[in-house]
C-alpha cells in the first residue's frame, strides 16, 4: 500500500480521500525542516500547500518519494528541477482555486478604483470625507492582463461582464482562443501603453521576474492602476513605490509580495496601496477543491500510474493508463534491449510509432523508452528524469508517427546513433498484449524477452547452432526459448536465447570464443 505524508494544513477531505482510495496517509502539519528530512524517506508521496519547502536536502532524504502534490497553483516552494533529477513527479492543482483567485483580483480592482479600504477606515474614525475619495468608473476602461491562463481567462470573463475592454499579453495564448474569450491579444509594450488597469496572472520565472518595473512604468499611462494577485516578484516593489510617489501610478492592490510572510514592506502604510495577506485562494470552497484534487491526483498516480497536472512529465489520464500499460512494458523492453547492446556513447535517438501505436498518447511512452535505453548506461534513471538526462548529455531525441500499418497492426521502433553507427530495435504487441521483439538491426525474428537472456551476433554458417547448444548444455544452462534470424544466407545472423539462470562470466567468455561469433552479450530484463 502506498504511503503519503500531508505536511501542511489541508481540508480533512484530503486525508479521507486518500484512505478511501486505499492509500495510507499521515497528517503531520507544522514539521520543522529537520523533522521533515528525518521522516520523508518513509513515504511514496508528499502533499503540501505553501508552507512546506521541498529543498534539495529534503529530496536527497526522500529515497522512496515518487510524487509531490501541491494543493494550489504555485510551486515556488518546490525545487522542481531537483525533483525531476531525482525522478519525482511534481503535480499542482491549477483549476481548484481559479475562480476564487480571479474573484479576489476583481475585488481588489474594484476596491482600488473606489478606494473602499481607505474610505472604510476614514468613516470608522468618524470622518465624513466624501470629496476625498473620488473614484474611477470601470465601464469602458481597458484592463490589461499579463497572463491569460486558467485564472486570467476567468478575470477576463468577469471584466467583460463589467463592460470593460480587455487586452492580454500571453505568449501561449492563441489568437483563436483570445477571440473565443472576447479579448484582444497584444504585445507587452502595447498593453503597457493602452491599459487603464493592469492585472498580473502569470507564474514567477526568470523571464517574468520584475516584468512590471522601472522601464515598464515609463511606458504606461499616467494614473494607471496595478493589481497583483499572482506572485510576489512580478512587480518590482521599489520601482512601484517610486512610481506611486511620482503620481505615475494612481494606486496598487497587492495580495502577494517579494518576501512572504510580509511582516514589513516599504509599501505598507502608503495611502495609495491596498494590501491583503495572500488571500487569493482563501475561500472555503477553494480549499476543499484543491485538497480533493491533489488527493485524487496523487492516489491515481500511485495506484494506477495516471498522471494529471504534472509539471515535469507528460500527463496520462485515468482512461489512458490501462490502454498504455502493455505499451509501457513493450517500450521499456525495446529501450532496455537497445541500451544493453549499445557499447558507446549515444548521439541521436529516433523513436517511431506505427499503426495503432501512433494513435496513442506517445509522450509518456517515449519517456519510458528513454528510461529503458539509459538505465543500462547510468544509474537512477526513470521516466521523469530520462528526457532531462538525455538533454543534459546533448542526445538528440526525435519522435515520428506513421499512421500506416506495415507488417504489424502496431509497432514501435527505436533507432540509436552512436560513434560506431546505428542500431535499430523494433517490437510489437501480440493479441494477448504480450510484448515481442520483431527486428534487431534489420534482422527479422520473433522473441519474447525473459529475465535472463543471451544475445549473439554471428556469421550464418552450418553447425553454429549445434555448437551453441552443446556449449550451453555442457555448462548446465537450460534454454527456455530460442529465436533467430538473418538478413541474407551466409551473412550476419542474430540469436536471442532465453535461459533459466543468469550466465556466468566464464560461460560468456566461452561463447565469445566460439567460431563465427561476432558479439555475445548477457541481457537482463
Steps between C-alpha positions, in 0.01 A plus 500: 500500500647842402562742785448878485597780738284815523738754651289818479157597630243371254132414487429171684343381176849449356590248770160335462541474121840334530361241741196430284725440200716252693798724575651510849529859619658693789387856578790690662478875434754738649809279473834675522734448204713269716196293599386477137842382386507240776172331398454571128686183399203291618254650249406449136314830477512847658191725497566865582370854470737798523657458845711189437823571312615209283872570479786292354574373852141379539513330161834339580344339807183397312630164377155356426321818391317470168268800495458846656152650485451875548147592607500823303668643193836649593796269557752762613552293816603190303837458330344358183828446307648308793180298536521417130864395531394271785219352291219649710180611329385850601127572468294808573126571496455785252122493485390459862545863600482678163159659561584598858827668400338673202221634720758636743677681216172655385418597860841661541457691174161636603621586850800675348298705251249609767753526790269290715752396771614860553144631504399226742783587743420871476131448569572274799709784639192725497609705201269574211748561218267451208692729263837337584422160352429576137498170309536375143217330312598167341245499217677566170847487657772270366623214714840363405567141605856375522432128476172353381495139616251339736468797735560776247224371274251506791606857583445590134150354507407691816650824367303470177191466718593837649505641144875546498722458194752221558840460338751230592866418461573128518748323269298179533163656422382409151330773301200267453474446877514875559217546251295233678551689828397828338834669569793630291847349509775766499873532554619607844603853403159564344331375816704742712405789270125427483392358836319703767535208742766229481442165672765228518421129462825329403743268683822640645790394280835645401322654200210654695683620809466880519291510182331807644798715585660839440510473118143369488366790710650748251285349224173508696224758507507757776261388773522129420400256774685173575346180641716202593335187639741262327857487635721738693800595290303565184482863607822681587395640839755788527412608145129487586555715810684755290221504238236542771681789659550667161128470421564282194305217666170600658485195724600139551317201647735223610421156636856369457847630585863429418560373854224305677373495763524876456527643852652825373526657160573853369156501336317439827319810623508672162169681447474376140563133576254227601654184646367156591700204641502266199126432518451416132411137561358551848140396477354189656387379158847534348676329789265203478540487121880499496524253788268255325674554169853443628396185688323359194793576271764354732295188574438446130872518425607276788234237433455495122776714347254767381670841487299824519629860515863393525753776447797279413364206300229423243147458627325162486126499563334231708334376181831484313699325773357146446527538120862611526604234753593225249674759285695619803636146538579481128687830472690435824620167360591648162692779672672267747600262221653781294672643807662169592634425152629857452861529609590861413360845574163596354480788254149478360179312575202457266178353642238391246139394552311319227141385463293493819795620709498828307145576620599494869632763739863427415671758724508273806591202279804685366601594856482133607696390194773751586498367855558148368770619260697705753464275807767246390740788439446702819332473839186660648314549174120493475233633267495837679867587469597300188412782253693750713803272525497451123486875443783565747717256304415662166322189375269609219152348539259474205150351511323394180147365450389295198124459461547214256510136603795295380546130562359546851182658631710696750875559513757704691851546364806644673805613303809608690800668342839459667861566403502154339185539294130426538305226673130433458264301719128456430223334695128431489218375720341162437124457532527421871692822558838334554806682357715344226818617334463463125805672355859554612723700265294395202500132593144376535419264785231447758613495862330527837741648753575318825685604818826338382592500134791449265548720193733372231600645164674243283590399147227286350696174464395134522549339838499819704166439671612151597825633643311764697254245643778259592697768684196611699411139581856420607482790749160394636315797349140413414345676198144629545442652154713548192443759225724561204502683172731615221509762229652298218607135488860458606538853642411650841254320727353586842399261777298589809504222759298505823672296773379386840785654697743792449808408299831491684791702366695187412213373284471837327875492425467152351210616284696798375784265406279277284575500130292750298388707808522875446336611825368321809313697768324403819168683534276548802137615504 
